[in-house]
Amino acid sequence: MALLVRWVLPEWTPALDLAVSIGWTIGGVTLGVFAYAAAIMLLWLAAGRPAGAERLVFEGLRQRFLKRGAAPASIS
């Protein structure tokens, strides 16, 4: 990601005015976000789409609530 952003962005010089510098910075951040997301997605796909920590937590919570709801309620 860093190499891609560094390759795309021009070298900063004092001749660049503030608006142009801000524009390049926003463009670089946007490019970095998409490059990072794409790299993570490709690595996840290459790993065979394993279950992540979020899925394991949600499955554990779901099982806990299903067990709790499946117990018969005592009527007094």
All heavy atoms as a GROMACS GRO file, in nm:
protein
  575
    1MET      N    1   0.083  -0.118   0.000
    1MET     CA    2   0.000   0.000   0.000
    1MET      C    3   0.088   0.125   0.000
    1MET      O    4   0.065   0.216  -0.080
    1MET     CB    5  -0.092  -0.001   0.122
    1MET     CG    6  -0.175   0.124   0.135
    1MET     SD    7  -0.260   0.141   0.292
    1MET     CE    8  -0.128   0.184   0.398
    2ALA      N    9   0.184   0.129   0.089
    2ALA     CA   10   0.270   0.247   0.099
    2ALA      C   11   0.349   0.269  -0.030
    2ALA      O   12   0.362   0.383  -0.075
    2ALA     CB   13   0.364   0.233   0.217
    3LEU      N   14   0.398   0.161  -0.088
    3LEU     CA   15   0.473   0.176  -0.213
    3LEU      C   16   0.384   0.227  -0.326
    3LEU      O   17   0.428   0.311  -0.406
    3LEU     CB   18   0.537   0.043  -0.251
    3LEU     CG   19   0.651  -0.004  -0.161
    3LEU    CD1   20   0.696  -0.144  -0.203
    3LEU    CD2   21   0.766   0.093  -0.164
    4LEU      N   22   0.262   0.176  -0.333
    4LEU     CA   23   0.170   0.220  -0.438
    4LEU      C   24   0.138   0.369  -0.422
    4LEU      O   25   0.143   0.446  -0.518
    4LEU     CB   26   0.041   0.138  -0.433
    4LEU     CG   27  -0.068   0.180  -0.532
    4LEU    CD1   28  -0.022   0.157  -0.675
    4LEU    CD2   29  -0.196   0.105  -0.505
    5VAL      N   30   0.107   0.410  -0.299
    5VAL     CA   31   0.074   0.551  -0.274
    5VAL      C   32   0.195   0.639  -0.304
    5VAL      O   33   0.183   0.744  -0.367
    5VAL     CB   34   0.024   0.570  -0.130
    5VAL    CG1   35   0.011   0.717  -0.095
    5VAL    CG2   36  -0.109   0.499  -0.110
    6ARG      N   37   0.313   0.595  -0.260
    6ARG     CA   38   0.434   0.674  -0.285
    6ARG      C   39   0.464   0.684  -0.434
    6ARG      O   40   0.511   0.788  -0.483
    6ARG     CB   41   0.551   0.610  -0.210
    6ARG     CG   42   0.680   0.684  -0.223
    6ARG     CD   43   0.670   0.819  -0.151
    6ARG     NE   44   0.786   0.899  -0.181
    6ARG     CZ   45   0.784   1.008  -0.256
    6ARG    NH1   46   0.672   1.052  -0.307
    6ARG    NH2   47   0.893   1.075  -0.280
    7TRP      N   48   0.436   0.578  -0.508
    7TRP     CA   49   0.462   0.577  -0.652
    7TRP      C   50   0.367   0.671  -0.725
    7TRP      O   51   0.405   0.736  -0.822
    7TRP     CB   52   0.448   0.434  -0.703
    7TRP     CG   53   0.469   0.418  -0.850
    7TRP    CD1   54   0.584   0.440  -0.919
    7TRP    CD2   55   0.373   0.377  -0.945
    7TRP    NE1   56   0.565   0.414  -1.052
    7TRP    CE2   57   0.435   0.376  -1.071
    7TRP    CE3   58   0.238   0.341  -0.937
    7TRP    CZ2   59   0.369   0.340  -1.187
    7TRP    CZ3   60   0.174   0.305  -1.051
    7TRP    CH2   61   0.237   0.304  -1.175
    8VAL      N   62   0.241   0.678  -0.680
    8VAL     CA   63   0.140   0.757  -0.749
    8VAL      C   64   0.150   0.906  -0.715
    8VAL      O   65   0.136   0.991  -0.803
    8VAL     CB   66  -0.002   0.704  -0.716
    8VAL    CG1   67  -0.109   0.798  -0.767
    8VAL    CG2   68  -0.020   0.566  -0.776
    9LEU      N   69   0.174   0.937  -0.588
    9LEU     CA   70   0.176   1.077  -0.547
    9LEU      C   71   0.302   1.147  -0.597
    9LEU      O   72   0.411   1.090  -0.596
    9LEU     CB   73   0.169   1.089  -0.395
    9LEU     CG   74   0.040   1.046  -0.330
    9LEU    CD1   75   0.047   1.070  -0.180
    9LEU    CD2   76  -0.078   1.120  -0.387
   10PRO      N   77   0.288   1.273  -0.636
   10PRO     CA   78   0.406   1.348  -0.679
   10PRO      C   79   0.490   1.391  -0.558
   10PRO      O   80   0.442   1.394  -0.446
   10PRO     CB   81   0.347   1.470  -0.749
   10PRO     CG   82   0.216   1.490  -0.682
   10PRO     CD   83   0.166   1.353  -0.648
   11GLU      N   84   0.614   1.424  -0.584
   11GLU     CA   85   0.703   1.476  -0.481
   11GLU      C   86   0.653   1.612  -0.435
   11GLU      O   87   0.618   1.696  -0.517
   11GLU     CB   88   0.845   1.488  -0.537
   11GLU     CG   89   0.950   1.524  -0.437
   11GLU     CD   90   0.982   1.409  -0.344
   11GLU    OE1   91   0.969   1.293  -0.386
   11GLU    OE2   92   1.018   1.438  -0.229
   12TRP      N   93   0.645   1.631  -0.304
   12TRP     CA   94   0.597   1.759  -0.252
   12TRP      C   95   0.706   1.864  -0.269
   12TRP      O   96   0.824   1.839  -0.245
   12TRP     CB   97   0.561   1.750  -0.105
   12TRP     CG   98   0.505   1.878  -0.053
   12TRP    CD1   99   0.377   1.920  -0.062
   12TRP    CD2  100   0.576   1.983   0.012
   12TRP    NE1  101   0.363   2.044  -0.007
   12TRP    CE2  102   0.485   2.086   0.040
   12TRP    CE3  103   0.709   2.001   0.049
   12TRP    CZ2  104   0.521   2.204   0.103
   12TRP    CZ3  105   0.746   2.118   0.112
   12TRP    CH2  106   0.651   2.218   0.138
   13THR      N  107   0.664   1.981  -0.314
   13THR     CA  108   0.755   2.096  -0.325
   13THR      C  109   0.684   2.216  -0.267
   13THR      O  110   0.560   2.222  -0.263
   13THR     CB  111   0.792   2.126  -0.472
   13THR    OG1  112   0.673   2.163  -0.542
   13THR    CG2  113   0.857   2.006  -0.539
   14PRO      N  114   0.758   2.315  -0.221
   14PRO     CA  115   0.695   2.436  -0.169
   14PRO      C  116   0.612   2.510  -0.275
   14PRO      O  117   0.529   2.593  -0.242
   14PRO     CB  118   0.812   2.522  -0.124
   14PRO     CG  119   0.923   2.427  -0.099
   14PRO     CD  120   0.903   2.315  -0.198
   15ALA      N  121   0.632   2.476  -0.401
   15ALA     CA  122   0.557   2.542  -0.507
   15ALA      C  123   0.411   2.498  -0.510
   15ALA      O  124   0.325   2.569  -0.565
   15ALA     CB  125   0.622   2.513  -0.642
   16LEU      N  126   0.380   2.383  -0.451
   16LEU     CA  127   0.241   2.336  -0.447
   16LEU      C  128   0.163   2.422  -0.348
   16LEU      O  129   0.205   2.440  -0.234
   16LEU     CB  130   0.233   2.190  -0.404
   16LEU     CG  131   0.288   2.086  -0.501
   16LEU    CD1  132   0.285   1.948  -0.437
   16LEU    CD2  133   0.209   2.085  -0.629
   17ASP      N  134   0.049   2.473  -0.391
   17ASP     CA  135  -0.030   2.552  -0.298
   17ASP      C  136  -0.110   2.460  -0.206
   17ASP      O  137  -0.112   2.338  -0.221
   17ASP     CB  138  -0.120   2.652  -0.370
   17ASP     CG  139  -0.226   2.587  -0.456
   17ASP    OD1  140  -0.226   2.465  -0.467
   17ASP    OD2  141  -0.311   2.661  -0.511
   18LEU      N  142  -0.176   2.516  -0.108
   18LEU     CA  143  -0.244   2.440  -0.004
   18LEU      C  144  -0.355   2.352  -0.061
   18LEU      O  145  -0.368   2.235  -0.025
   18LEU     CB  146  -0.301   2.535   0.102
   18LEU     CG  147  -0.370   2.469   0.220
   18LEU    CD1  148  -0.273   2.382   0.297
   18LEU    CD2  149  -0.433   2.573   0.309
   19ALA      N  150  -0.435   2.406  -0.151
   19ALA     CA  151  -0.547   2.330  -0.207
   19ALA      C  152  -0.498   2.207  -0.284
   19ALA      O  153  -0.555   2.098  -0.273
   19ALA     CB  154  -0.632   2.419  -0.297
   20VAL      N  155  -0.392   2.223  -0.360
   20VAL     CA  156  -0.337   2.110  -0.437
   20VAL      C  157  -0.279   2.006  -0.342
   20VAL      O  158  -0.299   1.886  -0.360
   20VAL     CB  159  -0.231   2.160  -0.538
   20VAL    CG1  160  -0.160   2.044  -0.605
   20VAL    CG2  161  -0.295   2.251  -0.641
   21SER      N  162  -0.210   2.050  -0.239
   21SER     CA  163  -0.153   1.957  -0.141
   21SER      C  164  -0.262   1.879  -0.070
   21SER      O  165  -0.251   1.758  -0.050
   21SER     CB  166  -0.070   2.033  -0.037
   21SER     OG  167   0.042   2.091  -0.098
   22ILE      N  168  -0.369   1.947  -0.030
   22ILE     CA  169  -0.482   1.879   0.035
   22ILE      C  170  -0.547   1.780  -0.061
   22ILE      O  171  -0.582   1.668  -0.023
   22ILE     CB  172  -0.583   1.982   0.089
   22ILE    CG1  173  -0.521   2.058   0.207
   22ILE    CG2  174  -0.713   1.914   0.129
   22ILE    CD1  175  -0.605   2.174   0.256
   23GLY      N  176  -0.563   1.820  -0.185
   23GLY     CA  177  -0.621   1.729  -0.286
   23GLY      C  178  -0.539   1.604  -0.305
   23GLY      O  179  -0.593   1.493  -0.310
   24TRP      N  180  -0.407   1.618  -0.315
   24TRP     CA  181  -0.320   1.502  -0.331
   24TRP      C  182  -0.322   1.415  -0.206
   24TRP      O  183  -0.319   1.292  -0.214
   24TRP     CB  184  -0.177   1.545  -0.362
   24TRP     CG  185  -0.155   1.576  -0.507
   24TRP    CD1  186  -0.128   1.697  -0.562
   24TRP    CD2  187  -0.159   1.484  -0.617
   24TRP    NE1  188  -0.115   1.687  -0.698
   24TRP    CE2  189  -0.133   1.556  -0.734
   24TRP    CE3  190  -0.182   1.348  -0.626
   24TRP    CZ2  191  -0.130   1.496  -0.860
   24TRP    CZ3  192  -0.177   1.289  -0.752
   24TRP    CH2  193  -0.152   1.363  -0.866
   25THR      N  194  -0.329   1.478  -0.090
   25THR     CA  195  -0.334   1.401   0.034
   25THR      C  196  -0.462   1.319   0.043
   25THR      O  197  -0.459   1.200   0.077
   25THR     CB  198  -0.322   1.494   0.157
   25THR    OG1  199  -0.199   1.566   0.148
   25THR    CG2  200  -0.328   1.417   0.286
   26ILE      N  201  -0.575   1.381   0.013
   26ILE     CA  202  -0.703   1.309   0.015
   26ILE      C  203  -0.702   1.196  -0.089
   26ILE      O  204  -0.748   1.085  -0.062
   26ILE     CB  205  -0.820   1.406  -0.008
   26ILE    CG1  206  -0.834   1.498   0.114
   26ILE    CG2  207  -0.950   1.331  -0.035
   26ILE    CD1  208  -0.932   1.611   0.096
   27GLY      N  209  -0.649   1.224  -0.206
   27GLY     CA  210  -0.639   1.120  -0.308
   27GLY      C  211  -0.548   1.006  -0.264
   27GLY      O  212  -0.579   0.888  -0.287
   28GLY      N  213  -0.436   1.038  -0.200
   28GLY     CA  214  -0.345   0.936  -0.152
   28GLY      C  215  -0.406   0.850  -0.043
   28GLY      O  216  -0.390   0.727  -0.041
   29VAL      N  217  -0.479   0.913   0.049
   29VAL     CA  218  -0.546   0.838   0.155
   29VAL      C  219  -0.652   0.746   0.096
   29VAL      O  220  -0.663   0.629   0.134
   29VAL     CB  221  -0.607   0.935   0.259
   29VAL    CG1  222  -0.701   0.862   0.353
   29VAL    CG2  223  -0.498   1.006   0.336
   30THR      N  224  -0.730   0.796   0.002
   30THR     CA  225  -0.833   0.715  -0.062
   30THR      C  226  -0.771   0.596  -0.134
   30THR      O  227  -0.819   0.483  -0.123
   30THR     CB  228  -0.915   0.801  -0.160
   30THR    OG1  229  -0.969   0.912  -0.089
   30THR    CG2  230  -1.025   0.721  -0.225
   31LEU      N  231  -0.664   0.621  -0.208
   31LEU     CA  232  -0.595   0.512  -0.277
   31LEU      C  233  -0.541   0.410  -0.178
   31LEU      O  234  -0.552   0.289  -0.200
   31LEU     CB  235  -0.480   0.569  -0.362
   31LEU     CG  236  -0.392   0.467  -0.434
   31LEU    CD1  237  -0.473   0.388  -0.535
   31LEU    CD2  238  -0.274   0.536  -0.499
   32GLY      N  239  -0.484   0.457  -0.067
   32GLY     CA  240  -0.432   0.368   0.034
   32GLY      C  241  -0.540   0.281   0.097
   32GLY      O  242  -0.519   0.162   0.120
   33VAL      N  243  -0.655   0.339   0.123
   33VAL     CA  244  -0.767   0.262   0.181
   33VAL      C  245  -0.809   0.151   0.086
   33VAL      O  246  -0.827   0.036   0.126
   33VAL     CB  247  -0.885   0.356   0.215
   33VAL    CG1  248  -1.011   0.277   0.243
   33VAL    CG2  249  -0.850   0.446   0.332
   34PHE      N  250  -0.826   0.184  -0.040
   34PHE     CA  251  -0.869   0.083  -0.137
   34PHE      C  252  -0.761  -0.022  -0.160
   34PHE      O  253  -0.792  -0.141  -0.174
   34PHE     CB  254  -0.912   0.147  -0.269
   34PHE     CG  255  -1.047   0.209  -0.263
   34PHE    CD1  256  -1.062   0.347  -0.268
   34PHE    CD2  257  -1.160   0.132  -0.249
   34PHE    CE1  258  -1.187   0.406  -0.261
   34PHE    CE2  259  -1.287   0.189  -0.242
   34PHE     CZ  260  -1.299   0.326  -0.248
   35ALA      N  261  -0.635   0.017  -0.162
   35ALA     CA  262  -0.526  -0.078  -0.181
   35ALA      C  263  -0.518  -0.174  -0.063
   35ALA      O  264  -0.500  -0.295  -0.080
   35ALA     CB  265  -0.393  -0.005  -0.199
   36TYR      N  266  -0.533  -0.122   0.059
   36TYR     CA  267  -0.530  -0.205   0.179
   36TYR      C  268  -0.647  -0.303   0.179
   36TYR      O  269  -0.629  -0.423   0.205
   36TYR     CB  270  -0.533  -0.117   0.303
   36TYR     CG  271  -0.532  -0.196   0.431
   36TYR    CD1  272  -0.414  -0.250   0.480
   36TYR    CD2  273  -0.649  -0.216   0.504
   36TYR    CE1  274  -0.412  -0.324   0.597
   36TYR    CE2  275  -0.648  -0.289   0.621
   36TYR     CZ  276  -0.530  -0.342   0.667
   36TYR     OH  277  -0.530  -0.414   0.783
   37ALA      N  278  -0.767  -0.254   0.150
   37ALA     CA  279  -0.885  -0.340   0.148
   37ALA      C  280  -0.872  -0.448   0.042
   37ALA      O  281  -0.907  -0.565   0.066
   37ALA     CB  282  -1.011  -0.256   0.124
   38ALA      N  283  -0.820  -0.413  -0.075
   38ALA     CA  284  -0.802  -0.512  -0.181
   38ALA      C  285  -0.699  -0.617  -0.141
   38ALA      O  286  -0.719  -0.737  -0.166
   38ALA     CB  287  -0.759  -0.443  -0.311
   39ALA      N  288  -0.590  -0.575  -0.078
   39ALA     CA  289  -0.487  -0.671  -0.036
   39ALA      C  290  -0.542  -0.766   0.070
   39ALA      O  291  -0.518  -0.887   0.064
   39ALA     CB  292  -0.365  -0.595   0.017
   40ILE      N  293  -0.615  -0.714   0.166
   40ILE     CA  294  -0.673  -0.797   0.271
   40ILE      C  295  -0.773  -0.896   0.210
   40ILE      O  296  -0.775  -1.014   0.246
   40ILE     CB  297  -0.740  -0.711   0.379
   40ILE    CG1  298  -0.635  -0.631   0.454
   40ILE    CG2  299  -0.824  -0.794   0.474
   40ILE    CD1  300  -0.535  -0.715   0.529
   41MET      N  301  -0.856  -0.849   0.118
   41MET     CA  302  -0.954  -0.937   0.054
   41MET      C  303  -0.884  -1.048  -0.027
   41MET      O  304  -0.924  -1.164  -0.020
   41MET     CB  305  -1.045  -0.856  -0.039
   41MET     CG  306  -1.151  -0.939  -0.107
   41MET     SD  307  -1.273  -1.009   0.003
   41MET     CE  308  -1.360  -0.864   0.050
   42LEU      N  309  -0.780  -1.014  -0.100
   42LEU     CA  310  -0.708  -1.114  -0.178
   42LEU      C  311  -0.639  -1.216  -0.087
   42LEU      O  312  -0.639  -1.336  -0.116
   42LEU     CB  313  -0.607  -1.047  -0.270
   42LEU     CG  314  -0.666  -0.970  -0.388
   42LEU    CD1  315  -0.558  -0.894  -0.462
   42LEU    CD2  316  -0.740  -1.064  -0.482
   43LEU      N  317  -0.580  -1.169   0.023
   43LEU     CA  318  -0.517  -1.263   0.116
   43LEU      C  319  -0.620  -1.354   0.182
   43LEU      O  320  -0.595  -1.473   0.201
   43LEU     CB  321  -0.439  -1.185   0.223
   43LEU     CG  322  -0.312  -1.118   0.175
   43LEU    CD1  323  -0.256  -1.026   0.284
   43LEU    CD2  324  -0.208  -1.220   0.133
   44TRP      N  325  -0.736  -1.300   0.215
   44TRP     CA  326  -0.844  -1.381   0.274
   44TRP      C  327  -0.892  -1.487   0.175
   44TRP      O  328  -0.913  -1.603   0.211
   44TRP     CB  329  -0.958  -1.288   0.317
   44TRP     CG  330  -1.075  -1.357   0.377
   44TRP    CD1  331  -1.080  -1.422   0.496
   44TRP    CD2  332  -1.206  -1.365   0.320
   44TRP    NE1  333  -1.207  -1.471   0.518
   44TRP    CE2  334  -1.286  -1.438   0.411
   44TRP    CE3  335  -1.263  -1.319   0.203
   44TRP    CZ2  336  -1.420  -1.464   0.386
   44TRP    CZ3  337  -1.397  -1.345   0.179
   44TRP    CH2  338  -1.473  -1.417   0.270
   45LEU      N  339  -0.909  -1.448   0.050
   45LEU     CA  340  -0.950  -1.544  -0.053
   45LEU      C  341  -0.843  -1.649  -0.076
   45LEU      O  342  -0.873  -1.767  -0.093
   45LEU     CB  343  -0.982  -1.471  -0.184
   45LEU     CG  344  -1.110  -1.387  -0.185
   45LEU    CD1  345  -1.118  -1.304  -0.312
   45LEU    CD2  346  -1.232  -1.476  -0.169
   46ALA      N  347  -0.715  -1.607  -0.078
   46ALA     CA  348  -0.605  -1.701  -0.099
   46ALA      C  349  -0.595  -1.801   0.016
   46ALA      O  350  -0.551  -1.915  -0.003
   46ALA     CB  351  -0.474  -1.626  -0.116
   47ALA      N  352  -0.637  -1.759   0.136
   47ALA     CA  353  -0.632  -1.848   0.252
   47ALA      C  354  -0.751  -1.943   0.257
   47ALA      O  355  -0.762  -2.023   0.350
   47ALA     CB  356  -0.626  -1.765   0.379
   48GLY      N  357  -0.840  -1.934   0.160
   48GLY     CA  358  -0.955  -2.024   0.156
   48GLY      C  359  -1.076  -1.973   0.232
   48GLY      O  360  -1.159  -2.052   0.274
   49ARG      N  361  -1.086  -1.844   0.251
   49ARG     CA  362  -1.199  -1.779   0.319
   49ARG      C  363  -1.225  -1.838   0.458
   49ARG      O  364  -1.335  -1.882   0.488
   49ARG     CB  365  -1.323  -1.789   0.232
   49ARG     CG  366  -1.309  -1.717   0.100
   49ARG     CD  367  -1.423  -1.739   0.006
   49ARG     NE  368  -1.552  -1.724   0.074
   49ARG     CZ  369  -1.667  -1.744   0.016
   49ARG    NH1  370  -1.672  -1.779  -0.110
   49ARG    NH2  371  -1.779  -1.729   0.082
   50PRO      N  372  -1.124  -1.837   0.545
   50PRO     CA  373  -1.144  -1.892   0.680
   50PRO      C  374  -1.237  -1.803   0.763
   50PRO      O  375  -1.252  -1.684   0.736
   50PRO     CB  376  -1.004  -1.892   0.739
   50PRO     CG  377  -0.935  -1.779   0.670
   50PRO     CD  378  -0.991  -1.780   0.529
   51ALA      N  379  -1.299  -1.864   0.863
   51ALA     CA  380  -1.385  -1.789   0.954
   51ALA      C  381  -1.298  -1.693   1.035
   51ALA      O  382  -1.193  -1.730   1.085
   51ALA     CB  383  -1.459  -1.884   1.046
   52GLY      N  384  -1.343  -1.572   1.047
   52GLY     CA  385  -1.270  -1.473   1.123
   52GLY      C  386  -1.314  -1.472   1.269
   52GLY      O  387  -1.405  -1.544   1.310
   53ALA      N  388  -1.248  -1.389   1.346
   53ALA     CA  389  -1.279  -1.380   1.489
   53ALA      C  390  -1.423  -1.332   1.510
   53ALA      O  391  -1.490  -1.378   1.603
   53ALA     CB  392  -1.181  -1.284   1.556
   54GLU      N  393  -1.470  -1.243   1.426
   54GLU     CA  394  -1.607  -1.193   1.441
   54GLU      C  395  -1.708  -1.306   1.426
   54GLU      O  396  -1.802  -1.316   1.504
   54GLU     CB  397  -1.638  -1.084   1.337
   54GLU     CG  398  -1.547  -0.965   1.343
   54GLU     CD  399  -1.421  -0.981   1.261
   54GLU    OE1  400  -1.402  -1.088   1.199
   54GLU    OE2  401  -1.340  -0.887   1.261
   55ARG      N  402  -1.688  -1.390   1.327
   55ARG     CA  403  -1.781  -1.500   1.305
   55ARG      C  404  -1.780  -1.596   1.424
   55ARG      O  405  -1.883  -1.644   1.469
   55ARG     CB  406  -1.748  -1.576   1.178
   55ARG     CG  407  -1.850  -1.688   1.152
   55ARG     CD  408  -1.821  -1.770   1.031
   55ARG     NE  409  -1.836  -1.688   0.912
   55ARG     CZ  410  -1.802  -1.729   0.791
   55ARG    NH1  411  -1.752  -1.849   0.774
   55ARG    NH2  412  -1.818  -1.652   0.687
   56LEU      N  413  -1.663  -1.623   1.478
   56LEU     CA  414  -1.654  -1.713   1.593
   56LEU      C  415  -1.725  -1.654   1.715
   56LEU      O  416  -1.795  -1.725   1.787
   56LEU     CB  417  -1.507  -1.741   1.625
   56LEU     CG  418  -1.429  -1.817   1.517
   56LEU    CD1  419  -1.282  -1.826   1.555
   56LEU    CD2  420  -1.487  -1.954   1.494
   57VAL      N  421  -1.710  -1.524   1.738
   57VAL     CA  422  -1.778  -1.459   1.850
   57VAL      C  423  -1.928  -1.463   1.831
   57VAL      O  424  -2.004  -1.498   1.923
   57VAL     CB  425  -1.727  -1.314   1.868
   57VAL    CG1  426  -1.815  -1.238   1.965
   57VAL    CG2  427  -1.583  -1.313   1.914
   58PHE      N  428  -1.975  -1.427   1.713
   58PHE     CA  429  -2.119  -1.425   1.688
   58PHE      C  430  -2.179  -1.565   1.695
   58PHE      O  431  -2.291  -1.583   1.745
   58PHE     CB  432  -2.151  -1.360   1.554
   58PHE     CG  433  -2.134  -1.211   1.555
   58PHE    CD1  434  -2.063  -1.148   1.454
   58PHE    CD2  435  -2.186  -1.133   1.657
   58PHE    CE1  436  -2.046  -1.011   1.454
   58PHE    CE2  437  -2.170  -0.997   1.659
   58PHE     CZ  438  -2.100  -0.935   1.558
   59GLU      N  439  -2.108  -1.665   1.647
   59GLU     CA  440  -2.159  -1.802   1.656
   59GLU      C  441  -2.167  -1.847   1.802
   59GLU      O  442  -2.262  -1.914   1.842
   59GLU     CB  443  -2.072  -1.899   1.576
   59GLU     CG  444  -2.091  -1.888   1.427
   59GLU     CD  445  -2.232  -1.927   1.384
   59GLU    OE1  446  -2.288  -2.025   1.437
   59GLU    OE2  447  -2.286  -1.857   1.296
   60GLY      N  448  -2.067  -1.811   1.882
   60GLY     CA  449  -2.070  -1.845   2.023
   60GLY      C  450  -2.187  -1.778   2.095
   60GLY      O  451  -2.256  -1.841   2.176
   61LEU      N  452  -2.210  -1.650   2.064
   61LEU     CA  453  -2.324  -1.580   2.124
   61LEU      C  454  -2.456  -1.640   2.080
   61LEU      O  455  -2.549  -1.656   2.159
   61LEU     CB  456  -2.319  -1.431   2.088
   61LEU     CG  457  -2.208  -1.350   2.154
   61LEU    CD1  458  -2.205  -1.209   2.095
   61LEU    CD2  459  -2.227  -1.345   2.304
   62ARG      N  460  -2.464  -1.675   1.953
   62ARG     CA  461  -2.588  -1.735   1.902
   62ARG      C  462  -2.616  -1.867   1.970
   62ARG      O  463  -2.730  -1.895   2.011
   62ARG     CB  464  -2.577  -1.754   1.750
   62ARG     CG  465  -2.707  -1.800   1.685
   62ARG     CD  466  -2.693  -1.798   1.534
   62ARG     NE  467  -2.619  -1.911   1.485
   62ARG     CZ  468  -2.675  -2.029   1.453
   62ARG    NH1  469  -2.804  -2.047   1.467
   62ARG    NH2  470  -2.601  -2.126   1.408
   63GLN      N  471  -2.514  -1.949   1.987
   63GLN     CA  472  -2.532  -2.077   2.054
   63GLN      C  473  -2.574  -2.058   2.200
   63GLN      O  474  -2.659  -2.128   2.251
   63GLN     CB  475  -2.404  -2.161   2.046
   63GLN     CG  476  -2.370  -2.209   1.908
   63GLN     CD  477  -2.480  -2.296   1.849
   63GLN    OE1  478  -2.542  -2.376   1.919
   63GLN    NE2  479  -2.505  -2.280   1.721
   64ARG      N  480  -2.515  -1.959   2.264
   64ARG     CA  481  -2.549  -1.932   2.405
   64ARG      C  482  -2.695  -1.891   2.418
   64ARG      O  483  -2.767  -1.937   2.506
   64ARG     CB  484  -2.459  -1.823   2.460
   64ARG     CG  485  -2.497  -1.781   2.601
   64ARG     CD  486  -2.406  -1.675   2.652
   64ARG     NE  487  -2.296  -1.744   2.719
   64ARG     CZ  488  -2.190  -1.684   2.766
   64ARG    NH1  489  -2.175  -1.555   2.749
   64ARG    NH2  490  -2.097  -1.751   2.829
   65PHE      N  491  -2.742  -1.803   2.327
   65PHE     CA  492  -2.881  -1.758   2.334
   65PHE      C  493  -2.979  -1.867   2.292
   65PHE      O  494  -3.090  -1.876   2.344
   65PHE     CB  495  -2.903  -1.632   2.252
   65PHE     CG  496  -2.844  -1.509   2.316
   65PHE    CD1  497  -2.746  -1.436   2.253
   65PHE    CD2  498  -2.888  -1.467   2.441
   65PHE    CE1  499  -2.691  -1.323   2.312
   65PHE    CE2  500  -2.834  -1.355   2.502
   65PHE     CZ  501  -2.735  -1.283   2.437
   66LEU      N  502  -2.939  -1.954   2.199
   66LEU     CA  503  -3.026  -2.064   2.159
   66LEU      C  504  -3.042  -2.164   2.274
   66LEU      O  505  -3.152  -2.214   2.298
   66LEU     CB  506  -2.971  -2.135   2.036
   66LEU     CG  507  -2.987  -2.060   1.904
   66LEU    CD1  508  -2.923  -2.139   1.790
   66LEU    CD2  509  -3.134  -2.035   1.874
   67LYS      N  510  -2.934  -2.191   2.345
   67LYS     CA  511  -2.942  -2.282   2.460
   67LYS      C  512  -3.031  -2.223   2.568
   67LYS      O  513  -3.110  -2.291   2.629
   67LYS     CB  514  -2.803  -2.310   2.516
   67LYS     CG  515  -2.722  -2.403   2.433
   67LYS     CD  516  -2.585  -2.425   2.497
   67LYS     CE  517  -2.498  -2.508   2.407
   67LYS     NZ  518  -2.363  -2.525   2.465
   68ARG      N  519  -3.016  -2.095   2.592
   68ARG     CA  520  -3.096  -2.029   2.694
   68ARG      C  521  -3.244  -2.029   2.657
   68ARG      O  522  -3.330  -2.050   2.740
   68ARG     CB  523  -3.048  -1.885   2.713
   68ARG     CG  524  -3.112  -1.814   2.829
   68ARG     CD  525  -3.057  -1.676   2.846
   68ARG     NE  526  -2.918  -1.683   2.896
   68ARG     CZ  527  -2.844  -1.579   2.916
   68ARG    NH1  528  -2.889  -1.459   2.888
   68ARG    NH2  529  -2.722  -1.591   2.962
   69GLY      N  530  -3.276  -2.006   2.530
   69GLY     CA  531  -3.414  -2.003   2.485
   69GLY      C  532  -3.475  -2.141   2.474
   69GLY      O  533  -3.597  -2.158   2.480
   70ALA      N  534  -3.393  -2.247   2.460
   70ALA     CA  535  -3.446  -2.382   2.444
   70ALA      C  536  -3.485  -2.446   2.577
   70ALA      O  537  -3.556  -2.545   2.578
   70ALA     CB  538  -3.342  -2.469   2.373
   71ALA      N  539  -3.437  -2.392   2.688
   71ALA     CA  540  -3.470  -2.451   2.818
   71ALA      C  541  -3.616  -2.426   2.850
   71ALA      O  542  -3.669  -2.317   2.828
   71ALA     CB  543  -3.382  -2.389   2.926
   72PRO      N  544  -3.688  -2.531   2.899
   72PRO     CA  545  -3.829  -2.512   2.930
   72PRO      C  546  -3.847  -2.417   3.049
   72PRO      O  547  -3.773  -2.422   3.145
   72PRO     CB  548  -3.877  -2.651   2.965
   72PRO     CG  549  -3.755  -2.728   3.000
   72PRO     CD  550  -3.642  -2.666   2.925
   73ALA      N  551  -3.944  -2.332   3.035
   73ALA     CA  552  -3.971  -2.236   3.143
   73ALA      C  553  -4.056  -2.304   3.250
   73ALA      O  554  -4.151  -2.376   3.220
   73ALA     CB  555  -4.043  -2.114   3.087
   74SER      N  556  -4.020  -2.282   3.373
   74SER     CA  557  -4.100  -2.341   3.482
   74SER      C  558  -4.214  -2.249   3.516
   74SER      O  559  -4.198  -2.129   3.530
   74SER     CB  560  -4.009  -2.365   3.603
   74SER     OG  561  -3.959  -2.241   3.648
   75ILE      N  562  -4.333  -2.307   3.524
   75ILE     CA  563  -4.453  -2.228   3.556
   75ILE      C  564  -4.493  -2.263   3.699
   75ILE      O  565  -4.514  -2.378   3.735
   75ILE     CB  566  -4.567  -2.262   3.459
   75ILE    CG1  567  -4.522  -2.229   3.317
   75ILE    CG2  568  -4.691  -2.186   3.497
   75ILE    CD1  569  -4.622  -2.266   3.212
   76SER      N  570  -4.507  -2.163   3.783
   76SER     CA  571  -4.544  -2.187   3.923
   76SER      C  572  -4.686  -2.150   3.948
   76SER      O  573  -4.744  -2.064   3.899
   76SER     CB  574  -4.456  -2.104   4.016
   76SER     OG  575  -4.322  -2.134   3.997
   0.00000   0.00000   0.00000
